[in-house]
Amino acid sequence: MPLGSRTPKRASGGAGTGVVLTMISRGTASVVDVLEGETGMKDARRHVSLWMMLIALLASCRTDPTVEKRLDALEAKTASVQRATDHLRLLHDTVVQRLDRRNEAVLDPTESGFSTVETGSGVLLVSCSGAEPYLDGYKIKLRVGNPHNMGFSGCEMTVRWGPRAPDAPDETSGTEPSDSEWATWGERYEAWKKKDFRSKKIVLTQDLEPGAWNPVEVILSPSRPEEVGELRVMIRASMVSLKRR
């Protein structure tokens, strides 16, 4: 069930009530037919008795208030479980997307942490050391860390950039996020997934030295500030070099 949807409410009264009303209507018509026909009063009394029995059955079809309350509570609980399931599904999707990006380093230009990228020849580290306005875009200062004892050369780097993904409600503050907070985040996240990321491909002229951070500058143009909220970096190396002994 999509977020924000509501659990359908039961119609007031049961299906049995509608059936009984139909039977009563037909019974009434039968009484009139009998009185006007040739079957006599005996058959008329039989049909009237049937009609009275149906009226009594209709009266007994009224819902027990206790049962009604229990059903309402069950509906509320079911709706709550459904909302929680939707929240977990979205969180699961975000984690899976991160894990599936092993060939991409995902970075926040405003943070100093690093991410990893699988190059096909080994794992490298990528960090953003700064971002500054440049012409009609931004100059991004990256650092590519090579933790291996071999160098990488002939590297091709692809940088994708776009708006930052909305943060999920904080569950570590001691206060559980409300359903409306989860619903709002879910709508924003679904909208974010549909946004397009721009892309730029460059060939690194320098080798990635072993056991060192290697600086790389990339110009993202044209770009507005809100369009450089998340960076995704891919690196492919055509050659590796090792020292001979």
GITAJO-V815422 format. One record per residue. N is the residue number from 0. RES is the residue in three letters. SS is DSSP state (A for helix, B for strand, O for the rest). BURIAL is # if it has 16 or more other ideal C-beta (glycine too) atoms within 10 Angstrom, else .. Layout:
BEGIN
<<N/RES/SS/BURIAL> <N/RES/SS/BURIAL>>
END
This chain:
BEGIN
<<0/MET/O/.> <1/PRO/O/.> <2/LEU/O/#> <3/GLY/O/.> <4/SER/O/.> <5/ARG/O/.> <6/THR/O/.> <7/PRO/O/.> <8/LYS/O/.> <9/ARG/O/.> <10/ALA/O/.> <11/SER/O/.> <12/GLY/O/.> <13/GLY/O/.> <14/ALA/A/.> <15/GLY/A/.> <16/THR/A/#> <17/GLY/A/.> <18/VAL/A/.> <19/VAL/A/#> <20/LEU/A/.> <21/THR/A/.> <22/MET/A/#> <23/ILE/A/#> <24/SER/A/.> <25/ARG/A/.> <26/GLY/A/#> <27/THR/A/.> <28/ALA/A/.> <29/SER/A/#> <30/VAL/A/#> <31/VAL/A/.> <32/ASP/A/.> <33/VAL/A/#> <34/LEU/A/.> <35/GLU/A/.> <36/GLY/O/.> <37/GLU/O/.> <38/THR/O/.> <39/GLY/O/.> <40/MET/A/.> <41/LYS/A/.> <42/ASP/A/#> <43/ALA/A/#> <44/ARG/A/.> <45/ARG/A/.> <46/HIS/A/#> <47/VAL/A/#> <48/SER/A/.> <49/LEU/A/.> <50/TRP/A/#> <51/MET/A/.> <52/MET/A/.> <53/LEU/A/#> <54/ILE/A/.> <55/ALA/A/.> <56/LEU/A/.> <57/LEU/A/#> <58/ALA/A/.> <59/SER/A/.> <60/CYS/O/.> <61/ARG/O/.> <62/THR/O/.> <63/ASP/O/.> <64/PRO/A/.> <65/THR/A/.> <66/VAL/A/.> <67/GLU/A/.> <68/LYS/A/.> <69/ARG/A/.> <70/LEU/A/.> <71/ASP/A/.> <72/ALA/A/.> <73/LEU/A/.> <74/GLU/A/.> <75/ALA/A/.> <76/LYS/A/.> <77/THR/A/.> <78/ALA/A/.> <79/SER/A/.> <80/VAL/A/.> <81/GLN/A/.> <82/ARG/A/#> <83/ALA/A/.> <84/THR/A/.> <85/ASP/A/#> <86/HIS/A/#> <87/LEU/A/.> <88/ARG/A/.> <89/LEU/A/#> <90/LEU/A/#> <91/HIS/A/.> <92/ASP/A/.> <93/THR/A/.> <94/VAL/A/.> <95/VAL/A/.> <96/GLN/A/.> <97/ARG/A/.> <98/LEU/A/.> <99/ASP/A/.> <100/ARG/O/#> <101/ARG/O/.> <102/ASN/O/.> <103/GLU/O/#> <104/ALA/B/#> <105/VAL/B/#> <106/LEU/B/#> <107/ASP/O/.> <108/PRO/O/#> <109/THR/O/.> <110/GLU/O/.> <111/SER/O/.> <112/GLY/O/.> <113/PHE/B/#> <114/SER/B/#> <115/THR/B/.> <116/VAL/B/#> <117/GLU/B/.> <118/THR/O/#> <119/GLY/O/.> <120/SER/O/#> <121/GLY/O/.> <122/VAL/B/.> <123/LEU/B/#> <124/LEU/B/.> <125/VAL/B/#> <126/SER/B/#> <127/CYS/B/#> <128/SER/B/.> <129/GLY/B/.> <130/ALA/B/#> <131/GLU/B/.> <132/PRO/B/.> <133/TYR/B/.> <134/LEU/O/.> <135/ASP/O/.> <136/GLY/B/#> <137/TYR/B/#> <138/LYS/B/.> <139/ILE/B/#> <140/LYS/B/.> <141/LEU/B/#> <142/ARG/B/#> <143/VAL/B/#> <144/GLY/B/#> <145/ASN/B/#> <146/PRO/O/.> <147/HIS/O/#> <148/ASN/O/.> <149/MET/O/#> <150/GLY/B/#> <151/PHE/B/#> <152/SER/B/.> <153/GLY/B/.> <154/CYS/B/#> <155/GLU/B/.> <156/MET/B/#> <157/THR/B/.> <158/VAL/B/#> <159/ARG/B/#> <160/TRP/B/#> <161/GLY/B/#> <162/PRO/O/#> <163/ARG/O/.> <164/ALA/O/#> <165/PRO/O/.> <166/ASP/O/.> <167/ALA/O/#> <168/PRO/O/#> <169/ASP/O/.> <170/GLU/O/.> <171/THR/O/.> <172/SER/O/.> <173/GLY/O/.> <174/THR/O/.> <175/GLU/O/.> <176/PRO/O/.> <177/SER/O/.> <178/ASP/A/#> <179/SER/A/.> <180/GLU/A/.> <181/TRP/A/#> <182/ALA/A/.> <183/THR/A/#> <184/TRP/A/#> <185/GLY/A/#> <186/GLU/A/.> <187/ARG/A/.> <188/TYR/A/#> <189/GLU/A/.> <190/ALA/A/.> <191/TRP/A/.> <192/LYS/A/.> <193/LYS/O/.> <194/LYS/O/.> <195/ASP/O/.> <196/PHE/O/.> <197/ARG/B/.> <198/SER/B/.> <199/LYS/B/.> <200/LYS/B/.> <201/ILE/B/.> <202/VAL/B/.> <203/LEU/O/#> <204/THR/O/.> <205/GLN/O/.> <206/ASP/O/#> <207/LEU/B/#> <208/GLU/O/.> <209/PRO/O/#> <210/GLY/O/.> <211/ALA/B/.> <212/TRP/B/#> <213/ASN/B/#> <214/PRO/B/.> <215/VAL/B/#> <216/GLU/B/.> <217/VAL/B/#> <218/ILE/B/.> <219/LEU/B/#> <220/SER/B/.> <221/PRO/O/.> <222/SER/O/#> <223/ARG/O/.> <224/PRO/A/.> <225/GLU/A/.> <226/GLU/A/#> <227/VAL/O/#> <228/GLY/O/.> <229/GLU/B/#> <230/LEU/B/#> <231/ARG/B/#> <232/VAL/B/#> <233/MET/B/#> <234/ILE/B/#> <235/ARG/B/.> <236/ALA/B/#> <237/SER/B/.> <238/MET/B/.> <239/VAL/B/#> <240/SER/B/.> <241/LEU/O/.> <242/LYS/O/.> <243/ARG/O/.> <244/ARG/O/.>>
END
